[in-house]
Amino acid sequence: KKESILKFFDVNGKEKEIKLPKNVYAFNLLENTLVVYHNPKRKDTFGKGAAEIKEIRLKYFTKKVVTIKSQSIPEPYSKDVRNKKLEQIDVYLG
């Protein structure tokens, strides 16, 4: 598939627009965090030969970026997710 434009309203009611690359799946988590799964090879996410999480990138509202080389988000970052401090989470599959 090709690139797409996602239009949405943030928690303050401000309209935002973001360009999403091809081969991604995006959704809103906890009202204000955009989660984007990047799957460039379009691999299945289950079963034999399934894609695995290689990296997770957390982007805070303060513009701070944290890169995690793990399949899960450890503390203290997981608490930041629950406390709605993140603007975007990018999950890279390989």
Buried (B, 14 or more C-beta within 10 A) or exposed (E): EEEEEBEEEEEEEEEEEEEBEEBBEBEEEEEBBBBBBBBEEEBEEEEEEEBEBEBBBBBBBEEEEEEBEEEEBEEEBEEBBEEBBBBBBBBBBE
